[in-house]
Amino acid sequence: MKPRHYIALALAFVGTAISMVLLTRPRPLPASECSEVYRRYCDTSGISASYLEDYPLDDSTTIAVTLLQAQDSATWAETVISLCCNNNHNDYTPGEIKLYPIKKANADQLPDSAFKNEYIVISYFYDLTIGIFKVENKDHQKIIIDHYIELLTKKIKDNETNY
């Protein structure tokens, strides 16, 4: 085989390898397409922020979620207070896991709407995370709650088997 055949074969192989890497690599969203909460916390020191467009809750349901992880418990508590308690320290009660529904703007003025929540915020002290889920209907809300209950019961079972 002539050297030029080796060069052509090598170029084809390298081109295929580069194409496969680019196709399988996740593509980050620009900040303008992410949630307002993500943009507020993405450059905050002590907090690692992520935005997932299609976070799978079950086999057929995906949802937009902003995930925040604090480096220490004080930063985590302050973030929960600012997101869920309107910076009112008296409204905050510590706990391992908390669920906070955040109402839509002017939710009380919506005509005959039984569903008034826009976000569900779930804060989890064990790993200092906060999940801000954008909910569109009551089914999403129920699936989110069931999803976290399932994760917690799995974690409890795993901890019991380790002892």
N, C-alpha and C positions, 0 to 999 in steps of 0.2 A: 504494500500500500504506500502511496506517495505521501510526503509530508503535508501537502496541501489538503489531502483528504482528512488527515488528523486534525488540522486546523479547522476545517469546516465542521467536523464532528464535534470538536471541543466548543466551538461557537454555538452550535445548535444545543448542546447539553447545557451550557451556561445560560443561554437565553431561556430555555425551558425551566431551569432551576430558579432564575430570577422571577419569571412569570408566576410560578407556583408560590413563591414566598410572598409576592405582592398580593395575590388573590386570597391567600389564607390568613394574612395578617389583618387584625382588626383595624378599622379606620376610625380614628378619633373624630368626634363631632367638633366643629368650631364652637367657641364659647357663645356665639350669638344664637345657636340652636339649642343651647342647654337652658335649664330652668333658671329662674331669677334667684332662687336660693343657692344654686351652684355658683352663679356668678358672684354672689355676695360673699361666699366663703372660700372660693377657690384659691385666693391669695392670702388668706388669714393664717397667721403663724399659729402653730399648735393644732391645726385642723387639716386633715387630709380629706378632700372633697372629690366625689365621683358622680357622674350623671350617666344613667343607663336608660336608653330610649325604650327598649322592649324587654324589660325584666320579666322572666317567666314566673308566674305564680302557680299555674297548673298546666295541664296539657294544652289547653285552648285559650288561656288568658295571659296576656302580657300587659304591662303597665309601665309608665314612666316613673322613675324613682331617682331621687337624689340621696346619696349616701354620704354621711359625714362621720369621720372617726377622729376623736380627740386624742391627744398625746397624754393627757392626764385627767384626773377626775374633776378638778376645778374648772378646767376649760370645758369639759363635757357638760357639767352642771350649768355653767353660764350660758352655753349655747342652747340648752334645753329651755332655760328660763327666757332667753331672748326670743326663741322661736314660738314657744307654746304659752308663755305666761305674760307676754307683753312687758317684759323686764320687771315684773312685779315679783319680788322674792317671796312675798307672803303667800302667793298662790302655788308655789312649788313645794311638792312633798317628795322627798327622796324615795326611791324604790329601785329594785333590780330591773324591772321592765315596766314601762308606762306607755299608755296609748292615749294620744291627744287628738281628737277630731278638730280640724281647723275649718271654720265655716266660710262659705263663699262671702264675698263682699256684698253687703246689703241682703243677706240671706233672709232676714225677717220680712223683707218687702217682696219676696218672690211669691207669685200667686199660686196658692195651693200646692206648693212643692213639699213633698214629704222628705225629699233628699236635699239637705242644705249644706253638706260638707263638700269642700273642695279638695282638702288634703287630709291624710291621716299621718300623724307623726308617731313613730314608734321609737322610743329611746331604750337602749339596752345597756345597763351599767356594766355587765360582765366584761364586754369587750369595748366599752366606751364608744358605741356607735349610735347613730341617729339616722333613721330612714324616713324620708319625706315622700310619701306615695301620693301621686295625683289620682284621685278617684273620680270616676265619671258616673257611677250609679251605685245603688245599694249592693248589687251582686259583687262588684269590685271590693267594696268595704268588707263584706262577709268573707270573701276569699282571702283577703289580706290578713284578717284576724285569724282565720283557720290556719293559714300558712304559718304564722308565727306561733300559734299554739302547737302545731305539729313539730316545728323546730325545737321548741322548748321541751316538749315531752320526749323527743328523741335525745336531746342533750341530757335530760334527767336520767333516762334509761342508760345512756352511755356512761354517765358518772356512777350509777349504781353498779354496773358490771365491772367497773375498774376498782371498786373497793372490795 
